[in-house]
């Protein structure tokens, strides 16, 4: 039972982390653009 739950959480956590990385990269790019 626990194995199925952990296996189900892995893609959710990875997708959330990926989303955070994309948002941070976009904000960093905007900040660089504003500075220039």
Backbone bond lengths (Angstrom), bond angles and torsions (degrees), N, CA, C in turn:
res aa  C-N    CA-C-N  psi(-1)  N-CA   C-N-CA  omega(-1)  CA-C   N-CA-C  phi
1 X - - - 1.480 - - 1.521 111.62 -
2 X 1.331 116.50 -50.41 1.467 120.86 -178.84 1.530 111.78 -62.35
3 X 1.335 116.26 -36.55 1.462 121.19 179.48 1.519 112.39 -60.38
4 X 1.346 116.66 -40.46 1.468 121.79 179.44 1.536 110.11 -65.77
5 X 1.336 116.65 -42.17 1.471 121.66 -179.17 1.532 109.92 -62.70
6 X 1.341 116.88 -48.88 1.474 121.52 -179.64 1.531 110.97 -62.56
7 X 1.331 116.30 -39.75 1.477 121.44 179.24 1.523 110.58 -66.03
8 X 1.334 117.12 -34.32 1.463 122.27 177.50 1.525 112.38 -73.12
9 X 1.325 116.31 -31.96 1.470 121.24 -178.67 1.525 112.35 -75.51
10 X 1.330 117.62 -32.02 1.476 122.18 -176.82 1.547 111.57 -52.95
11 X 1.346 120.76 -54.24 1.467 120.23 179.89 1.522 113.97 -63.35
12 X 1.351 116.55 -33.08 1.475 121.05 178.80 1.533 109.71 -66.28
13 X 1.335 116.34 -48.06 1.474 122.11 179.73 1.535 110.35 -62.16
14 X 1.332 116.67 -44.30 1.470 121.48 -179.72 1.523 111.57 -62.84
15 X 1.347 116.31 -39.93 1.471 120.95 179.49 1.526 110.85 -67.76
16 X 1.343 116.89 -38.99 1.477 121.96 177.59 1.531 109.47 -63.78
17 X 1.334 116.51 -47.42 1.469 121.60 178.51 1.527 111.19 -60.19
18 X 1.333 116.39 -41.54 1.465 121.55 178.29 1.525 110.33 -61.70
19 X 1.333 116.57 -43.36 1.462 122.04 177.75 1.519 112.31 -60.84
20 X 1.327 116.57 -42.97 1.468 122.20 178.75 1.529 109.79 -62.11
21 X 1.323 116.72 -45.07 1.477 122.41 179.85 1.532 110.37 -60.58
22 X 1.339 117.10 -43.62 1.478 122.18 179.54 1.529 110.19 -62.57
23 X 1.327 116.60 -45.99 1.478 121.86 179.93 1.527 110.28 -61.55
24 X 1.340 117.07 -46.34 1.464 121.91 179.83 1.527 111.52 -62.53
25 X 1.328 117.28 -41.46 1.471 121.83 179.09 1.525 111.12 -65.66
26 X 1.341 116.45 -38.74 1.472 121.35 178.25 1.524 111.03 -65.69
27 X 1.341 117.20 -44.15 1.464 121.48 179.25 1.524 110.78 -65.55
28 X 1.342 116.65 -39.69 1.467 121.75 178.32 1.530 110.45 -63.97
29 X 1.337 116.24 -41.47 1.470 121.89 178.74 1.528 110.56 -64.51
30 X 1.329 116.54 -41.20 1.476 121.38 178.91 1.530 110.63 -64.57
31 X 1.344 115.88 -42.79 1.469 120.73 178.59 1.519 111.49 -61.81
32 X 1.322 116.69 -41.66 1.468 121.95 178.07 1.527 110.32 -64.27
33 X 1.332 115.97 -40.94 1.463 121.83 -179.90 1.529 110.61 -64.36
34 X 1.341 115.92 -41.19 1.470 121.86 179.53 1.541 109.91 -64.92
35 X 1.344 116.32 -42.28 1.469 122.11 -179.90 1.537 110.55 -61.16
36 X 1.335 116.20 -41.53 1.470 121.37 179.60 1.528 109.46 -73.83
